[in-house]
Amino acid sequence: MEAVSVSAPGKVILHGEHSVVYGRRAVALSLDLRTTLTLTPGGARLELDLPEVEIQQAWPLQDVEALWERLGRPGEKCAAPLTEAQVAQVRDFLGLPEDPPGGPRGLALLSFFQLYLAILPRPVPATLRVTSQLPTGAGLGSSAAYAVCLSAALLRLAERGSAPDSVPSAEVSGGLSLKEVSGWAFRSEQIVHGTPSGIDNSICTYGGAVSFKAGCCSPLGAPPLRVLLVNTRVPRSTKALVAAVGARRSRLPEVVEPVLDAMDALAERALQTLSELSSAASPQQQDEAYAALHELVDINQALLASLGVSHASLERLVGVAAAHGLHAKLTGAGGGGLGMVVLGRDTAPEAVDKCRGELEAQGYQVWQTTLGAPGLTFH
């Protein structure tokens, strides 16, 4: 079999940070910073090269075959997820602690072996090389993009997961069912996140936009949006920020619940605005939709700040953007981390350049990129 090369995008939350935890609407879009995987069959060993998390490791095929035998030959008759007992044996084989399983490096190894052993009919020698434009641990879906690429490449190698002819072309990539790919990526995400929402694997598989509420995830049509993605370089704990919002809600339910309801209404209005932007028949209609989108960005940032999840570094970002006539908000958990400046149809390039230059001079890391990028792609 020839080498397989695939890529998948990252993701950002446009609206719904924190409120989605309490059953409100969230809107996420794919991010055109991509993870790329190349699988080359052959040789005498299994090799994984993933420099972003310091993995460059190889295993003799006979050792992998022996593990496969001890696990009861998973995947031989059909692709099926490993059991908890089988995952524990894989962890022992890799020399990983039980909890947590070795940080990002350990999680990447465990995800790889779980998918490799579950999807392939039997172990085969291969070299997998992974490169990524996505920073790890930044809330940009780096683990989901990795899992989507792995799942797709292994399904192709195993000649499994092909889409029936009846499946619409929008739900197929490289002959594979995107639903099948997303399902396997979700199982990998369970290793990384325990109880993932399903947003990340869905958006990294399908691309475009996804609406998510109360456990229901729906792909959307959305136009590409130009943004400046900004890393404040301020570390934050998602768990601590989520807990802090929960504590504020417990102390002041009559205050916080209306804020969450407003965020839900804002996300619903954003869906309408994205639809209007997609169907705009003239530059004037596009500009009206962008004006509404920018107003929602400003309001959402204020609502998030009222929940206590903004940060001085994020407020500076918002201020710099506003000084150049632009609109910015945090994305993800807040408390530092990442923000984004949402650009318009004809935002002046000079304003964008000056905003970016000022942010970089203050120590921020800035990418100019696009939201609503294509999902899983075979190259």
N, C-alpha and C positions, 0 to 999 in steps of 0.2 A: 504494500500500500504506500502511496505517496504521502509526503508530509502534509499536515493540516495546519493552517494558520487562521486564527479567529481573533476578533476583538470585541470588547463590550464597553459601554460607557459607564461613567460614574453617575451619581445622582445628587440633586440638592432639593431641599424642601423650600418651595416658594411661599406657601402659607400653611399654617396649622401646627407649627412647632409647639410642643407642650399641650395644647388643647386637644390634640389627637389622642393623647393618653386617656382623656376623659370622654371619649366617644364622639368628639367633634370631627368635622371634615378636615382633611389635609390634602394639599395639592403638591405633587412632586414632579420634577422634570429631569430628564436625562441630561448629563453634563458631558460636553465634548472634550473631556480629558479621559483617555481610554487606557484599558489594560489589554495587552496583546499576548497571545500564547501561540507558540509553534510546537507542534508534536511531530517528531520524526521517528517512525518505527524502525526497529532493527538494532543490531549490536548484540551484546551478551549481558546487558544489565539494564536496570531501570534508573534513570537519572532525572533529577529535578533541579533546575537552575532558576532561582527566584531572588535576585540580588537585593530587591527592596527590603526584604526581611532576613537577609544574610543566610540564604539557603543555597548551597551548592553541594549536593549530596548525591551519591550513587549507591545502589544496592545490587549485589549479584542476583541474577534472576533466580538461581536455585534457592536463595534465601526467601525471596518473595513467594516462590512456589510452595515452599515448606509452610510459610504462614498461611497461604491460601488453603492448603490441605488441613492445617490445624483448625481453621475456621469452618471447615465443612464444605469447601468449594463454593463459596457464595458467588452468585452471578452465573453459574455454569448453565442452568436451564433457562433462567430469565433474570433480567436486572431487578434487584430487590435491595432495599436498604439494609445495612448491617444492624444487628441487634445490639443492645447495650453491652451484652457480654462479649460480642465480637469486637466492638469498638474498644473495650477494655484490653483485649488481647493485642489489638493494633497499637494501642498506647504503650503497652509493655514492649512490643517489638521495636518501637521508636525510642524507647527510653525516656518517655515523657511522664512528668508527675500527673497525678489524677486531677487535681484542682488547685490552681488553674493549670492547664496543660501547656505551660512553657511560653506564655505570651504570644505575640503575633507569629513568631517563627513556629512555635509548637502547634498553634491552631492551623497554620497553613499546611504543615506536614500532615496533621490528622485529617484535615479536609481532603487533601489529595489522596491519601491512602483509602479513606472511606469510599470516595467516588470510584477510584481505580478498581478496587476489589469488588464493589457492588455492581458496576456497570459492565465490565468486561467478562466474557465467558470464561476466560482463564488468563493468568498473567502472561504478558508479552513484553519483550524488551523494547524500550523506547526512551527517547530523550525529550523532555519538556522544558522549554525555555520561556520564561514569563518576564515581560517588562511592563512597567506601568507609569503613567503620568500622574497617577492619583497618590497623594500622600496618605500613609496609613494612619488610622486612628483619628481622622479629621472629620468623620461623619459624612464623607463623600461616597460611601458605598464601595470602598476598595475591596473588601472581602467578598461582597456580592459579585462584583465584576470579575474577580478571580474565579469564583465558583461557577459563574455562567460560562466563562471560557473553558474551564476544565470539563464541565458537564458536556458541552457541545462537542469538544474535541474527542472525548472518550466515547460518546454515543456514536460519533462518526466512525471512529476506529473499530468499535464493536459491531457496526452496521445495525444499530438498534435506534429506536426513537424516530423512525421515518414517519412523516406525516401522510395520512391517507389522502387520496386525490380529492376527497370531499372537503378537506380543510381549506378555508380561504387563504389566498396567497399572503395576506397581511399577517397570518399566524404561522408562517413557515420561513425558515432561513436555511439555506444550504441543503434543502430537502428534509430538514429536521422539524418536528413539531415544537414550536416555541413553548407551548404549554408543558411538554415533556422536559425540555431544558430547564424551564423555570422551576418545575417541581423538584428536580434533582439539585438545583442550586439552593432551593429553600432548605433541603435536608442538610446541605453543607452549612448553611447559615445557622441552623439549630446548634451545631457544634460551637460556632463562634459566639452566638448571642443568646443561646438557651431558648428563648421564646420570641423569635423575630416576628415582626408585624406582617411580613410579606411584601412590603413596599419596595425594599431594596432589590430583591431578586427579580421582581416584576419589572421595575423600571429599567434595570440593567439588561434584561432580556428583550423587552419590547421596544425600548426607547420611547421618545416622545414625552407624553405626560401621563400621569396616573392620578386618579382621584381615590382617596382611601377614607372610609368611615366605618367604625364599629366592626372591623374585621373584614369588610368587603372592599376589594381592590378592583378598580375598573380602568382599563386603558382609555385614553382620551386622544382626540386629535388636537394638536396645538401647533402654532407656528413657531419657528426658531426665534429665540429671544437672545439678543446680545447682552452680555453682562461683563462687568469686572468682578471676578471672584477674588476676595481679599482675605489673606491669612493674617490675623492680628499677631500671631506668634505667642499668644497668651494661652498657656495650657489650662484646661478645664476638665472637670469631672461631670460627665453626663448624668451619672447616677446621683451625685450630690445636688445638681441643679434640679433634676426631676423631683427629688425628695423635698427640696426647699419650696417648690411650687405647691406640692402636696400639703406641706405644713402650713403654708399661707392660706390655702383653700380650707383647711380644717379650722384654722383660727378665725377666718373671716369669710365664711361661705356666702353670706349675703352680698359681699363685695366682689369676690373672685368669680363666682358662678356667672354673673352678668358679663364679666370680661371674657370668659370662655365662650359664652353664647355669642358675643360680638365677634370673636375670632372665627366662630363657626359660620356666622352670616357673611363675614368678610371672605372666607374661603369659597362659599357658595357664589358670591358675587364675582370672585376671581374666575371661577369656571365660566360664568356668563361672558366675562370680558375676554377671556382667551378665545371663546367661540366667536365673539364679535370680531376679534382680530383676525381669526382664520378666514372669516367670510367677508371681510371688508372689501368693498368693490372700488374704492377710490382712496387716494392718499389722505383726503380729509377724514374719511371714516377710520382709517388706520390711526391717524393722529388722535382722534377722539378716544379710541380704544386704549392707546398708549397713555393718554392723560389719565384715564380711569385707573389703569394698571399702576401708574406711578403714585396716584393718590392712595390706593390700597396698600402699596409698599410703605408709605409714610405712616398711615394709620396703624398698620400691623406692628411696625417697630415701636410705636408708642404703647400699644397694648402689651407687647412683650416686656417692655421696660416696666410697665405697671405690675407685672408678675415678679419682677426682681431678677430677671435673667439677662439684662443687658450688662454692660461693663464700660468702664471709662474708655478703653481702646475702641469699643464699638461705637460709642457716642462720638468720639473723635472722627471715626470713619464717616458717620452720618453727617457731621458738621463739615468735613472737607468736601464731601459730595455736594451738599447743599450750597456751599460757597461757589460751586461751579454750575449750579442749576441742575444738579443730578439728584437721584433718589436712591437711598441705600437702606438696608436692614440687615439684621443678623440672620444667619441661616443655621439650622441645627440647634444644639442645646443652648447656645449663648455663653455668657460668662467669660468672654474672650473667644477663642476658636475662630470661626469664619463668619464673614459678612459678604454681601454682594451689592453692587451698584447695577441697577436695572436700566439699560439704555433704551433709547427710542428709535423710531424709524430713521430719523435724520439728525440724531444727536451730533452736535458739532464735534468733529475730530479734535479740534484744539482744546475743547473743554475736557474731552476724555483724556487726552495726553497730559494736560495740566493736572487733572485730578490724580491720574496714575503717578505722575512724577512727584507730586506732593506727598502722596501716601508712601511711596517707596523711600523718599527722603526721610520720612518719619519712622522707617524701619518695618513697614508692612511688606508682605510678599503679595504680588498682584499678578493674576493671569487674565488676559482678555480672551474670552471664550464664548461658547454658545450653549444655551439650554434648548432642549427638544431635539437632541442629536439622534441619529439612527441607533437602534439597539444592536443585538448580536449580528455580527457581520463576518462572513467567510471571505478570505482574501485569496 
